[in-house]
């Protein structure tokens, strides 16, 4: 493809994306294809001859669009807000067009230095002290894995340079709540702690980690000869956005020299509003923090913000120093290949830079306040409505609820089937898409407010639809 062909097709694709965003509300939110339908429209063998992109826009409409679930739809209320603002779309285009590798400062100085600056902007925006230094990772899962590797090496005094955990006299233990994201047990297993040394601590009535039970678990492990290593505190759990007591956990970690990692994957975006920072009080004492601007803030996936208090320790754990990557600038710059697991790095900072220039702090604050206000409105309707239960506090933008008809009260199996049927019927209708979850064995309806175009009118329409559907099922 020469540049003239690129220019022509590029303009056509930008127009296609713009048209799609303008009419996104006309699509059923959830894809209706069956397994294998998309694949069946593609040839079984690769094309023998090239030069066949002229019809690609028509094929996007025919092949791809039926298999797309529209995460930026105003009726998208599932999982978490994964907004890809159009400014971020353009940044991705620029990053791909430049095609740089940001593994070292020298390989593209702009990729490192733009990241340095925008990550410090983000630190200021969420109120973290200057003692934290940030780096972009792909996801919170990777960031949490990195944090547990760093915790492992600090507690074991760099066992990776000796026999690894297999050479340690006492097992190292990781703690998190029983509502913790699935990436936390996965990270603990991959980091070599072993399932027997992962403690998932029971939660309270608001689904937050019980500090008293955490303390008991730590003391029991010490008495048994194990070594408490790390606690992962959740600020906004996946199921209910529960808030673990970070300040109390930080005090416990300080007394026992345990690593504290704060997982605020979704909730971290809310901290750009000062009035919500009480939710992670004590986070300034953490060893590491992660949150995802690709959740709720507006940068397209993937862009995870990982902050550490001791970057030298991170680099010591993660560094790779082959001779072919050494440069004369290594003593005065950051080589971001040493700040995480991958060696190669894309120019992801462009997405954050474009977004912050487009909205500014105040624009992003306004959207967070809008979404939390819309979720609070929905929670109030649930509390006031007969036959409906609010099953968790709603400090952020997620509302957990269920319908309890009098005839089914007390029959958990029947209630689960009824609520699942309500969700299924609404999703099949196409105007909205949301999900169910299991909360301590109870099936709940989970509504995640926060898609970029979702306004109060859409939440009101959803509530009306929810009530009508529940009465009819």
N, C-alpha and C positions, 0 to 999 in steps of 0.2 A: 504494500500500500504506500503510495507516495503522499506527500503532504496535501495535495489538492484533493485527492480522494478522501483523505482523512478529514479535511475541512468540510467537504460536502456531507459525508455520512455523519460526522460529528454534530453538525448543525441539525441534521434530521433526528438524531438520537436525543439531543437536548430538547428539541421541540416535543418529541415523543414523551420524554419524562415530564416536561411541564404540562402537557395535556393530561397525562395520567394523574398528576397531583391535583389538577383542577377538577377532575371528575372522579376522584378516588371514592367519594361517598356514594357513587352509583353502583359500586361493585358489592356483591356479598362479601362480608368481611373475611370469612373463612373459606378457603379453597374447597370446591366440591368434587374434585377429581377423585377417582378410586386408585388404589395402588397399581402402578404399572401404566396408567393412561398416558402420562407425559412421555415416558420412555418409549412407548409404542409408536410415537410420532417421529422418532428419530431413527435414522438408518442404523442398521446393525453393524455396519462397517464404516470406517472413516472415509471421507471423500478422497478419491484418487487424485483429483485435480483441484487446484485452489481457485481463488478469484470469485467466490460465490457469496459475497456479503451484500450484494445489491438488494436481495430480498429479505435481509435479516429483520427489518422492522415488522414486516408482515408475519414472519415466523415468531417473533416475540409475542405478537398478538395471538397467534394461533396455537403455539406450543407452550410458551412460558406463562402467559397471563392466567389461563385457567388453573394453573397449579400454584398460584401465588396466594398466600394469606396476607392480607393488607395491614401491616403493623402500623402504618401511619393513617389509618382510617379513623374517622371520629367515633365510630362504634367499636373500636378495638379496646377491650377492657380485660384482656387476658394477660397472664404471665407478669410482665413488667413493661413500662413504657420504653420502647426502643426506637426513639425518634431519630430519623435521619434528616436533619434540617437541610434545605437546599443549599445553604452555604457550605455545609459539610460535603454534600455531593460534588460541588465544584472543587473543593479542596482535594477530594479523592482523585478527581480528574487531573488536577495539576500534579499531585504526587505521582500518579501512574505515568503521566506524560514526561515528567522529569526522569523517572526511573532510577532514582539514586539509591545507593546502599548506605545506610547510616550506622554501620557497625563500628566505625572509628571516626574520630573528629576529622581526620584527613580525608576520608573517603567522600565526605560532603560536609564541610563545616557548618553550612546552614541547617542541616538536619539536626545536628547536635545543639547548636546555639539557639535556634527557635524553640526547641523542646525545653532547654534550660529556662528560657524566659517565660514561656507560657505555663510551665509547671509551677514556677514561682508565683505567677499571677494567680493561678488556681489555689495555691496554698494560702495566699492572702485573702482570697474570696471566701474561703471556708473557715477562716479564723485560726488556722494552725500557726504555732510560733515559728520563728526563724530557725529553730533547732531541727526542723524537718527539711529534708531534701527529697524532691520528687523525680520519678522516672515513669515513662509510659510503658506499660505492659499490654499484652493483648486482652486478657480477661482477668477477672477477680480470681478465677480458679488458679491461674498461673501465679498470680501475686501471692495467694495464700500458700501455694506450694513452695514458692521462694521463701516466704516468711518462715515456714516450718523447717526448711533446710538451714536457714540462718540460725534459728533457735536450736536446732540439733547440734550445730557446730559450736555455738557458744557454750551450751551446757556441757558438751563432751570435750571441750577444749581442742577442737579441730581433729576429731577422730577420723575424718576423711583422709588425713595425711598419715594415718596409722592403719589400724585394722578395721576402720569403720565401726558401725554399731556392733558388729560381731565381736569386736575386741573389747567392748566395754564390760566392766564388772557388774553394773547394775542397769536394768532397763530404764529407758527414758519414757516419760508419760506425757500425753497431750490431753487437754481438757476442752470441752465445748458443751453447749447446751443440747438437749435432745431435740431442739427445733433448729439446729444449725443446718446450713446449706449442705447439700450432698458433696460439694467440692471439698469440704473440710475432712470428713472421714477418708475421702479419696486421697487427698494430699498427705494425710498422716500415714496411710498405707504406702503410698509411693515413696515417701521420705524414709521408709524403713522402720517406723516405730512399731508396726505390727498391730493387728486388731486387738490383741490382748492388752495393749497399753494405750488404748484410746478410751477415755471416759466421757460419756455423754450424760451430762448432769440434768436431773429432773428440773422442770420449770414450774413457775408459780401460776396462779390463776390468770395472770395477764400474759402467760407464755414466755416470760423472761427467766433467764437462768437464776436459780436460787443460790445466793452467795453462801448461805450457811452450809448447803450441801456440797458446794465446791470446796469450802474449807475442810469439811470432814473428809472428802475424797483425797485431798492433798495430804492431810495428816495420816490417813490410813496408808497411803502409798509410801510415805516417809517411814512409817513404822514397819512396813513390809520390806524395806530396803531398796525401794525403787527411787528414781530421781525425777521429781516433777520438773517438766521442761518448758511447757508453753500452754497458754490459754488463748483460745480464739473467742473474742467477745463479739456478739452480733449487735449491730445497731441497725435494726430493721430486718428481722428474720424473713425468710422467703414466704412462709405460709401466711403470717399475720402482721408483719413489720413490728414484732415485739422488740423491746429495747432492753438489752442486758445491762446490769448495773456496772457500767464501765469504771466509774471512780472507785467503787469498792473492790472490783477485780484488780485494778491497778495497784491498790494498796497491798492486796494479797500477793500479787506477783512481785512487788518490791521486797516484801518480807522474805520471800523464798527464792529470790533471784530467778524468777521464771520470765520467759519472753511473753510479752503481751502483744497480740496482733488483733487489731480492730477491723472487722469485716462490716463495712458500711456501703456495700456495693450499690444499692439503690439509694439509701438514705443520705449518703454523703452529699448529693446534689442539694438537698434541702438546707445544708449548712451554709449555703451562700446567703441565707436569710438569718440575721443574727438572732431573731426570736426563736429559732428552732435549735440552736446549738446546745441547749440544755440536754438534748437527746443523747449527745455523746460527751457529756461532762466527764472529764478524766482522760479523754483521748489524747490530750497533750502529753500524758505520761506513758503512752504506748511506745513500744519499740518499732512498730510498723502499722500502717493504716492503708486500707485500700477502699476506693470507691470508683464507680464507673460513669464517666461522662457519657458513655454510650447508652446508659440507662437514664432516661428522664431529661438530661441536660440538653441533648440535641446533636451531639457528635455521632456520626454514623459508626456502626460497629466496624472494627473493634478498637476501643481506646479505654484502657483501664489506668487509673491514676494510683500509683504505688508510692507511698512516702515512708521514709525511714529516718530514725534519729541518729544512726551511726552508719553513714554511707561507707566508711572504710571497712567495716565488718562485712557489709554486703559485697563489696568488691573483692575482699579476700576470699569469701566463700565462692563467688561466681566467676572470678577472673580466669581468663585464658590468655596466654601470652606467647603465642607461636612467633617465631622470628620474622615470618613474612608479614606480620601485622604491626610490628614495632615501628614507631616513627620518632622523629626528633621532638615532637610536641607532647609526648605522652606525660611529661611531668607537669604540664600546665593546663591540660584540657581533660574533659571527661570522654572516655571511650565507652560508649553505652553498651557495647557488647559485653562488658564486665559488670553490668547492672541487672542482669537477668539471665534466663536460660538460653534464649536463641542467640546465635552469633549474628545472623543477618537481621536488619531492622528496616522497616519501611518508614517513610516520612509522614508518620501519623500526626505529628504536632501541627501540621498544616490545618487539619480539621478543627482543632481547638482554637487555633489562631483566627481562622476565618469566622468561626462561630462567635467568639468573644468580640471581635470587631463588629460583627453584624448586630448583636443584641446589646452588648455592654452588660455590666453587672446588674443594672436596674431592670433591664429587659428580662433577664433570666430570673431574677427575683420575682418579678410580676407573674411569670408563668408558674413558678413553684407555688406561690401563694394562691393563684387561681385553682390549681389542681388540688391542693390540700383543702381549700375552701369547698370545692365541689364534692370531695370525698366526705368531708364533715357534714355537708348538707344531706348526702345520701344516708350516712350513719344515723342522723337525726330522724329521718323518715322511717328507718327500720325500727328504731327504738319506740317511736310513737305509734307504729302500725300494729293492730292486733294480728296475731298468728305469725309474727315475724320475730326472730331473735338476732341480736347482734352478738357475735361469739368472741369478739376480741376488741380491745381498744383500737381506735383508728387514728393514731397520731400523725400518720403520713397520708398516703393517697390510696391505701388498700383497705377495703371494707369486707369483712368476713361475716356472713349471714346465713340464715336458712329459714325456710318456711315450715311452720309447724301447725298443720291443720288439727283441730281438736280431735278428730277421729283417729289420728296417727300418734298423738302425744304419748310418749313413753315407749314406743315401738321403734327402736333405733334402726332396725333393718328396713322397716317400711319407710321411715323418714329418709334414709339414705337413698332408697329407690325413687321416692317422690322427688327429692331435690335434684337428683341426677337427671330425672326425666324433664324437669323444668329447664335445666341448663341445656340439655340436648335439643329441646324444642325451640328455644330461643336462638341457639346457634344455627339450627337448620333453617330458620327463617331468613337469616342473612343480614339483618340490619345491625346486629351486635354479635360480638364474640367474647366470651369469658369462660371461666373454668371452675372445676371443682378441686378440692384438696382434702386430704385427711388431716384432721387436727386431733391428735391424741385419740385416734381410733374413730372419730366422728366425721362423716362426710359433710363438708360445708360448701357453700357457694362463695367463690372468691372473686371480688371485683376490683380490678386494678385501674384506677383513673389516671390519665396522664398522657394520652396520645396528644401530639401537638395541636391538632385541630379540634380536640374535644372541649366543648364549652358547656355551660350549665344547661342549656337547652337539650343537649344530647344526654346528659345524665338524667334530667327530668324525664325525657322520653324513655330511657332505659328503665327507670323505676316504674313508670306506668306500664310498660311492656311486661316487666317482671311480675307485677301484681296481677295483671290480667292473665298471664300464662299460668301462674301458680294456682289461680282459682279454677282454671280450666283443666288442668292435668289431673 
